[in-house]
Amino acid sequence: MSWEQVYEQWINEENIPENLKKELKDLKEDPEKCQDAFYAPLEFGTAGMRGILGAGINRMNIFTIRQATEGLARFMDAEGMETKRRGVAIAYDSRHMSPEFAMEAAKTLANHGIPAFVFESLRPTPELSFAVRHLNAFSGIMITASHNPAAYNGYKVYGADGGQMPPADADALTKYVREVENPLKVDVLDEDKAKECDLISIIGEEVDTAYLKEIKNVTINQELINEMGKELKLVYTPLHGTGKMLGEKALKQAGFEKFMLVPEQAIADPDFTTVKSPNPEEHSAFEYAIRLGEKEDADLLIATDPDADRLGAAVRLPNGSYQVLTGNQLGSIMIQYILEAHKQAGTLPENAVVLKSIVSSELATAITAKYNTKMVDVLTGFKFIAEKIEQYEADHSQTFMFGFEESYGYLVKSFVRDKDAIQALVLLAEVAAFYKKQGKTLYDGLQDIFNEYGYFEEKTISVTLSGIEGSEKIKALMETFREEAPTAFADIKVTQTEDFKELTRTFADGKVESLTTPPSDVLKYFLEDGSWIAIRPSGTEPKIKFYLATKAVSQIEADQKIKNFEQAVNEITK
């Protein structure tokens, strides 16, 4: 059907809620917006789906939620009765329509006789990951758009291991979702009837208690916290999201007493009224935290995104101002502390391993080398870190110590199988306490690391290309890079190119080797000075991302190299 025919199908549907009916009528007056809402279904991929709230097949609404969940239900139907009995855990964040979407998903599952365990109120994504394994559920659904602006919501699917579904399972699930042709015709069971039949159960405190019990194991040096927990001044903002309840409890439980919540941002708010974007990667997200930090002379400022799977931090500089650190810097600081603390305690395993994505800093690799710890690179997407953890726990070949992505995602302990900002919050506070005991800040600690390993600098450039034209331009850009492979960036020669879609590593002399990762639409260029540049379309947003990374003997030289690479990329994307 054409998009116009699909639109007519929707506007003539009797069971459309009033708010969507009104929007459908308004769309008739704006053909361009109408086409964007109906030209293609909202993409369901390995990370689930994410999109703007509204009417249409290319929007987040109760019908696209039902369609996705119908696909999951059919997937579970095919797996058999034992799979269905295990059920699905469902959590949601503070966004518009999140509670409603969670219940729509539960009612859709109930119509297939599949029990759903729905949290009583908003909860972080990492707790959903934990709940899947804790409840022995077959799957999990998280209603969240992570750090996107207020107009968005999303739907993430988790496997039985508590990680986002790996490619093989995700592809099978996607096939079932795409077979549901008309989201308007998906049947759901009445909520009260589903609860009477024990097909919808409300969960909460018991899972919180079990999760917080596991959080205790994140702390490495309790004696240090007992001594310094009363001294460390920490400002924490959950950016209007889910992090407040568990974050506050986790810090108190660990022994940190002088932490302050940013009061304006401790309130769950789907409009995120105090920030342009509730993203801890954005320096502007720290405006309120910096204001409170300056007033209270805080040692460290920490922000978590709305579903509390990502964490950002700002450290106090010698002049009393605050600098927001990159995800790579935070990951490297935490790795350095974890490995050194375990070495000092005599608890660093011989088969220790750290995991990171292929677009994350090589500073982390340099640190692990010092401690004879293995570094393993995986594709972007925390599910690939979760897969490796599952493998190591099965074959006992490595002991997991830490996993991270440059996009502010960290995991300390494997009782969760996704990014966990609550774990990172507790660990980073411990790291800050470690440096405070020495009369240093985290900024000083980072400078110590640079002095020892060299000045590593990274930058991510995200180019947003929305709508139909944007999607086509992203595809065309990737095709151009493959067909007209660059031989240099900023006059520094490319020595090898890794194409993770074609699974090839091509050297400047024409020699070709095979890559062993799953296929992914990523290109990575290694330059003769040790720098690298990677390019990948985002799996969850209408963006193409360029990752720039270099190493130099001084901060000034590293900064200049990054500026040169940024200019080269801007020329390419004009």
N, C-alpha and C positions, 0 to 999 in steps of 0.2 A: 504493500500500500504506500501511497505517497504521504508526505507529512500532513498535507491538507486533509486527507481522508482519515488519518489517525486523529487529528484534531477534532473532526466532526464526530468521530466515535466517542471521544471524551465529552464533548459538550452536550451530546445527546444521552449520556449515561445518567440514569435516574439516581444512582447511589453515590454521586459525587458530593462531598461535604460542601457546605455553603461557602466557606472561604476559598476553596478551589474553583467553585462555580463562578464566583465573582472574578477571580483572576483569569479564568478562561474567556469570559466576556471581554475583559480589558485587553487580552492578547489579540482579539479579533481586530482591534484598532491599531495594532503595531505588528505588521506582517513579519518584520525582521526578527523581533523577539519571539514571535509565535513559531517561526521556522526553527529557531535555535532550541526551543523547548520540545519540538516534535520531530526534528529531522532524523534523529537516531536515538536508540535506547542509551540510557546512562551506562557507560562502560563498566562491566563487571570483570575485574581482573584478579591477579594474584593477591592484591591488597584489599579486595572487596570493591566497594564503590564509594565515591565521594562527589558531592555536587551541590548546586544551589537549591535551596528550598523553593518549592513552587509546583505548579501544575504542569504535567507533561511527562513524556517517557524519558526525557533527558534532564529530569529534575528529581530531587529527593522529596517523596511524599508517601502517604500510607500505601499507595498502590505499587510503587516501585519497591518499597520495603516488603510487601507481601510477595511480589514476584521473586525477589532474591531468596526469601525464606522458603517459598514453594520449591525453588530449585534445590535448596539444602534438604528439605523434607523428602523430596523424590530421591535424592542421593542416598539418604539414610534408609529409605524404603528398600532400595536396591541392595543395601548392605545386609538387610535381614532384621529379624525381630530383636535379637540381642543388642544390636546397635541402637535400635529405636528405644529400647528400655533404658539405656544409659542417659538419654536426653541431652539437653543443650542448656548451658549456663548463659544468662543474658544480663548485661550491664549497660549503663548509659551515663552520659556526661550532662553538663549544665546547659546544653544548647536548646534552642527552640525546637520543640516537637520530639526531643529525645525520649522522655518517658512514654509518650504516645507510640513512637516507633517501636520501642522495646516491647510494649504490650501487643502491638499488631503482629510482630514477629512471633511472640508466644502463642497467640490465637491461631496463627497459620500452622505452626507446628502441632498444636493441639488437634487441629482438624485431621491430622494424619496419625493421631494417637501417640505423638511424641511428647514426653514431658518436658517442660521448660522450668528452669530455676531462675527467677527474676529477682534482681536486687530491689530492696524496698525503696531505695533512693539512690541518688547519683553516687558512683564509685569510680576510682581510677582504672584505666585500662590494665595496668599490671595486676590489680586484684582480680580482674576477670580472667586473665591468663592463669593466675594461681588457682582460682575457683574451679576451672575446668578439670585440673588434675585432682584437686582436693575432693571434688564431688564425684570423681570418676566418670564425668560426662564424656560423651563422644565428641562434642563440639562446643564452641562458644561464639556468641555474637556480641560485639561491642558497638553500640550506637555512639559515634563520635566523628567529628571532622578534625580532630587533633588541634592544631594551632591555626587553622584557617579562620578567616573573618566570620563575623556573626551570621552572614547570609547563607552559610554552608552547614551541611550535616553529612554524615557518612555511616558506613556499615562495614565492619570488619569481621571476618570469619576466622575462627581458631580451630585447630585440630586437637585430637585427643592428648597430644603432648603439651598442650598449653601454648604452642607457638602458632603464629599465623600459618595457614595451610601452605605446605611446600608445593612446588610447581605441578607435580603429577596429580595430587589430590585437587589442587585449585583448578587445574584444567578440566578435570572430570566434573567438578562442581559447576564450573562456568558453563559447561555443555548443558547440564540440566537446567540452569537458570535461563539460558537462551532458548530452550525448548518451550518455555512458558510464554506463549505468543502474545496473550492479551492480559496485562496486569489487572485490568478492571474486572476480570472474571475469576480471580483466585478466591476460593472459599475460605472462610475463617470460622472457628467455633466461637460461640458466645463466651465472653470472659467469665461470667458467673458459673456457667455450666462447666467450663474447663477447670475452674477451681474446685467445684464439687466433685469432679472426676479425678482430682489430683493430677491433672495435666498441666496446671500452672501452680507452682509453689513459690512463695515469697521468702527470700533469704536475706541475711544481713549480718547481724552481730556475731553469729557463730563463725562465719567465714572471716570477718574482721579480726576476731581474736586469734584464729589460727594463722592468719597472715602476719599479724604483729608478733606472734611468737617466733616465726621464722625470721623476721626482721632483726631480732636480737643477734642473730648469727652474722649480720653484716659488720658489726663492730669487731675490730681486730685487737685493739689495745684498750681494754676497759679501764685499766689503771690510769692511763693517760686522760681519759674522759672524766674519771672520778676526780682527778686533780684539776683539769682545765675547763671542765664543763660549766663551772660556775663563773668562769672568767670570760669565755668567748662570747662576744656580742655578735649575734647573727640576726639579720633581717630576712624574713621569708615572705614571699608573695605567691599565692596560688593562681593569680591572674583570673579571678572570678570563677575558677573551675573546681575540680574534684579533689585537689591535693590537700585542702585544709585539714579535714578531719584526721586522716591517717598520717599526714605529715606532722601535724602537731603532736599526735600521740607517739609517733615513732621517735621524734626528737626528745620528748620528755622521758620516754622509756629508756633511751640510750644514756641519759644523764645530762642533757644540755638544758640549762635553766635560764640563760639570758637571751633567749631568742624572742623576736618580736614579729608579729604578723602585720603586714601592711593593712590597716583596718578597712580602707576603701575597697581593697581588692580581695579581702577575705570573704566577701559576700558573693554567692553564686549568682551570676548575672549573664543571661544568654545574649545580651547586647554588648557585653564587654565595654561598658560606657567609659572607663578611664583610659582605654588604650585604643590606638588605631588598629592594631593587630595583636591578639593574645599569644604572641610568639616570643619565647625567650631568646631566640636568635636576634631579634630586633632590639637595638639599643634603646629605642623609645619605650619599650615595655618596662624598662627599669626606672622610668621617671619618678614614680611615687616611692619606689624602694630607695632610690638615691636620696631623695628629699628626707626620708626618715633616717637613712643611714648617716647622713651628714649631721642631723640633729642629735643622734644618739652616739655618734663616733663609733659606728659598727665596724667590725673587722671584715665582715663578708656579707654580701647580698646574694640571695638565691631566689630564682623564679622557676616555677614549673608551669607547663602549658595546661590548657583546660582539662585534658584527660590524664594529666600527670604521668605521661610516659617520657617526656623530654624535660631536661633541666638545663638552665643557663645560670651563670654567676657573674657578679662584678666584684672585683677585688680593690682594696684600698691602696692607693699609690702613696709614695712618700710625701706628696704635697697635700694629702687629705682628700683628694678627689677619687672617683671610682672609674675603673676601666672594665668594660665587659669583655670577658675572655671568649675565645672561640671554642667550639666543641672539641677540636683537636687538642687545644691546650689543656682543657679540663680533663679529657681522657688521659693525656700523658701524665698530668700531675697525679691523677688517681692511680695509674699503673705504677709510677715510681714509688708512691707510698705503699701500695699493697705489697709489692715485691720486696721492698726494703724492710717493711715491718715484719713480714713472714720470715725473711732471712735472719733478722735480729732475734726473732722468737724461736728459730730453729724449726719452723713449720712450713718452709717452702718446699713443695714436692719436687722430686727429681724430674718428673714428667709434667711439670706445670705448663699450661698453655694459655695464651691470650688470643682473642679473636677480634678482628676488625674488618671493616669493609674495604674494598679495593680502592675507594676514593678517600680513605682516611690517611692521616699523616704518617710519614715514615719515621718521625720522631719516636713514636710508640715502639716501632720495630728496633730502633737503636737502643732504647731503654731495656727492652726484653733481652736483647743480646748480651747486655752487661750481666744479667742475672741468669744466664744460660737457660732462659725460658723460651719456649717455642712460640713464634708468632705465626698465625694462620690467617690469610686473607680470604674473604668470601665475597660473593656478590652483594650489592647494596640491597638492603631489606633484612630486618632482624630475624626473619624466619630462617635465613641461611645460618645465622649464628645458633639459633635454636636447634637446627638440624645437626650441627656439629656437636653440640652439648649432648643431644640424644645418642649420637654415635659413640662419644667418649664414655658415657655412662654404661653403654652396652658392652663395649669391648675393653674398657679400662686402659686404653692406650695412653690417654692424657688426663690430667686433672685440671678442670676449668678454673681459671682465676679471675677472669674479667673479659667482658666483651663490649665493644663500642662502635658507634658510627659518628662521623664528623658532624652529623645533623643533630647533635645534642642528645643522643640516645646511649644509655649505659646500663649494663647489668653486672651486678657484683656476685650474687648467689643464684644458683640455678633453680630454686623453688619457683621462680617465675621464668617464663620462656619468651619474654619480650622486653623491650626497653622498660626500665623501672626507675622513675624519678624519685620515688620514696626511698628506695635503697640508696640511690646516689646522693640524696639529701643528707642522709645519716652519715654516709662515708665521707662526703666532702666536708661536713662539719668536723669530723674527726681529723681530717688532713689539716684543716685550718687550726685546730687545737694543737696539733703537732708543731706547726710552725710558730704559733703564738708562744708556746713554751720556750722556744729558742729566741724570742723577741723579734720574730719575723712575721710578715704577712704572706698570703698566698702569692702575691706579686713577687715578693722576694724569692719564694720557693721556685717560681717559674724562671726567674733570672738565673738561679743556681743551676737549673736543668739546662738552660740554653748555654751557660758557660761551660758545662761539662760535655754536652752532645753536639753543640753547634746551633746556629739560629735557623730554625725551621719556620717557614711562613707559608700559610695557605689562605686561599680565598675562594669562595663559591659565588659565581655570578648566575643568577636566575633570570631568565628572559621569559616573561609571561606573554603567551600568544593564545588568546581565548577564541572560542567559537569555531565554526567550521573552517574559516580561512586559517586560523591559528594552528589548528590540528594538521592541516595540509602543509603549512610552512615548516612545522617541526619535522615532519616526515621528509620534506624536500631538503632541509638542512642536513639531516643524517645521511641521506642519499648522496648529497654533494661531497660530504667529507669522505664517504667510501669511494666514490668514483674519481675524485680529484684529491687524493691523499696528500696532506701537507707534508713538506719536507723540512720545514723549519717554523718556529714561532719566535718572534722578536729577534730574528737573525741567529737563533741557536738551533743547531741541526737536530732533527729527529733521528734517533738511532734505532728505535724499534716501535712498532705499532701493534697493540693488542686489540683485536676485534672480537668482543665477547658474543656477538651475534653469529658471526661466521666461525667462531672458535679457532682463530688463527693468531699467531704471533709472527709478524713479518719484520725482518731486519733490513737495515739500509742497503745491504748487499744483495737483497732479494731472497735470502734464505727464509723458509717458512716452517714454523713448528705448530703443533696442535695444543690448544688449551683444553683443560679437563673439567672446567666448570659447566653448569647448565647454561644454555644459551640465554643471552640478555642483550638488549639493544644499548650497548656501551662501547665507546671507543676510548682507548688510553694511549697517549703518546709519551714516550720516554726520550728525554733530550740529553745531549752529550755532556751537559754540566751537572747531571744528576736531578734536574727538575723533571716534573711530569705534568701533563694536562689531560684531563678526562672529560668526556662529553656524554651526557645521557638525558633522554627525555624523562621527566618525572612520571612515576607510575600512578600518582594520585592527584596531580594538579596540571593545568594547561601550561606547563613550563618546560623549557629545555635548560639544562644546567651545565655549566662549565666549571670544572674544578681545577684550580691552579695551585701548584705546590713547588716550593724550592727550598734550598738550604744554602746558607752563606756563612761567612766568618764574622759578620756583624749584622745587627738589626737594620741598619741603614741600607746595606747592600741587599739584604733579603727583601726589604720593602720596595726598593727600586726595581728588582727583578719582577716582583708581582705586578707592579705598575706597568712595566713593559709588556708582560703577558696579557694583562687586562686590555691594554690598548690594541694589541694584536687580535684578541677575540672580538672586541667591539668593531674593528674594521671588517672582520669576517661576517658578523651578523647584521651589518647595516642594511 
